[in-house]
Structure formats: structure tokens, C-alpha cells
Amino acid sequence: MESLPIPVKNAMRKLGSDIRDARLRRRIPVAVMAQRAFISRTTLVKLEKGDPGVAMGTYAAVLFALGMIDRLKELASARSDEVGLALDEERLPKRIEIRPRRMTTAPARK
């Protein structure tokens, strides 16, 4: 975790903590949550501490078990990508030039 930028470390810790809080609000014991997500209790504890070595698929399995998988699907949605949308808007043409169509003659029939 030492090679990661500080904002990434903080985000991972917060995500793990939020998942732990969601599990506790639902009163699901660690052993039961691990079983539902098909992972070990050790892996769940690492995930809840924000360990970046835990696979993304494991996070997805835990979120699914919590009934929160839809939030993961929208994480990087184009609709919420403000920077990407702004860049797309900058690339739009300032004006559109309409050129007259050329009249083409149909080939002569034999």
C-alpha cells in the first residue's frame, strides 16, 4: 500500500469502512458475510480495512451480498464523468457547414 497515492489509500480505507458499516447495520456476522460472498473471513477483514491487495471481484461479491451491486455498476458511468463530458463538448464543431449535394446521373440502361 506504500506505493499508492495518499488519496487512493484514503479512498480504499473509506470504501472498506463503509462496507463494514453496511454489514454491521444489517447485523451480518463476518463468518456469514464471508460465506455469502464465497471468500474467507481473513479476506473479508482485509477488504473492510481497505487492503488494496483484495481483488476487485471480491469487492463486487461482497457488495452483491449486501444488495449494493448496482452502485458498483454506476461507479464510472459516462453520465457522471464530468471531465469526459466537458472534453466531448469542447470537441463539438463550432458551426456546421452544409455543402450542396452533387447531382449524379444514373448510368444509361442498355
C-alpha positions in Angstrom: 0.0 0.0 0.0 3.0 2.2 0.3 3.4 2.8 -3.5 -0.2 4.1 -3.8 -1.0 7.8 -3.8 -2.4 9.0 -0.5 -5.9 9.8 -2.0 -6.1 6.2 -3.2 -5.2 4.8 0.2 -7.8 7.1 1.8 -10.5 6.0 -0.7 -9.7 2.3 -0.2 -9.9 2.7 3.6 -13.2 4.6 3.4 -14.7 2.0 1.0 -13.7 -0.8 3.3 -15.0 1.1 6.3 -18.3 1.8 4.5 -18.7 -1.8 3.6 -18.0 -2.8 7.2 -20.6 -0.3 8.4 -23.2 -1.6 5.9 -22.6 -5.2 7.1 -22.9 -4.2 10.7 -26.1 -2.2 10.0 -27.6 -5.4 8.6 -26.3 -7.3 11.6 -24.4 -9.8 9.5 -21.6 -11.6 11.2 -18.2 -11.8 9.5 -18.5 -15.6 9.0 -21.9 -15.3 7.4 -20.9 -12.5 5.1 -17.7 -14.3 4.1 -19.8 -17.4 3.3 -22.3 -15.4 1.3 -19.5 -13.8 -0.8 -17.7 -17.1 -1.2 -14.5 -15.7 0.4 -12.6 -16.4 3.6 -13.1 -14.4 6.8 -9.5 -13.2 6.6 -10.1 -11.8 3.1 -13.3 -10.0 4.3 -11.4 -8.5 7.2 -8.7 -7.3 4.8 -11.4 -5.8 2.5 -13.0 -4.0 5.4 -9.6 -2.5 6.3 -9.2 -1.2 2.7 -6.4 -3.5 1.7 -5.6 -2.8 -2.0 -4.4 -6.4 -2.5 -8.0 -7.6 -2.4 -9.3 -8.3 -5.9 -12.0 -6.1 -7.4 -14.1 -9.2 -7.9 -14.1 -9.8 -4.2 -15.4 -6.3 -3.6 -18.1 -6.9 -6.2 -19.1 -10.2 -4.5 -19.4 -8.5 -1.1 -21.4 -5.6 -2.5 -23.7 -8.2 -4.2 -24.2 -10.0 -0.9 -25.1 -6.6 0.7 -27.6 -5.8 -2.1 -25.4 -2.9 -3.3 -24.1 -4.2 -6.6 -26.0 -1.5 -8.6 -23.9 1.2 -7.0 -20.7 -0.5 -8.4 -22.2 -0.6 -11.9 -22.6 3.1 -11.9 -19.2 3.9 -10.4 -17.5 5.1 -13.6 -20.6 5.7 -15.7 -20.2 8.1 -18.6 -23.2 10.1 -17.3 -21.3 11.1 -14.2 -17.9 11.7 -15.9 -17.9 15.4 -15.7 -14.4 15.8 -17.1 -15.1 13.4 -20.0 -18.4 15.1 -20.8 -16.7 18.5 -20.8 -13.9 17.3 -23.1 -16.5 15.9 -25.5 -18.3 19.2 -25.5 -15.1 21.0 -26.4 -14.6 18.8 -29.4 -18.0 19.6 -30.9 -17.8 21.7 -34.1 -18.5 25.4 -33.6 -20.5 25.5 -36.8 -21.7 23.0 -39.3 -21.2 23.7 -42.9 -23.8 22.3 -45.3 -22.5 21.6 -48.7 -24.8 21.3 -51.7 -25.2 17.8 -53.0 -23.8 16.9 -56.4 -26.3 15.7 -58.8 -25.2 12.3 -60.1 -26.5 10.9 -63.3 -27.8 7.4 -63.3 -25.9 5.0 -65.6 -27.6 4.5 -69.0 -29.6 1.4 -69.4 -28.8 -1.0 -72.2 
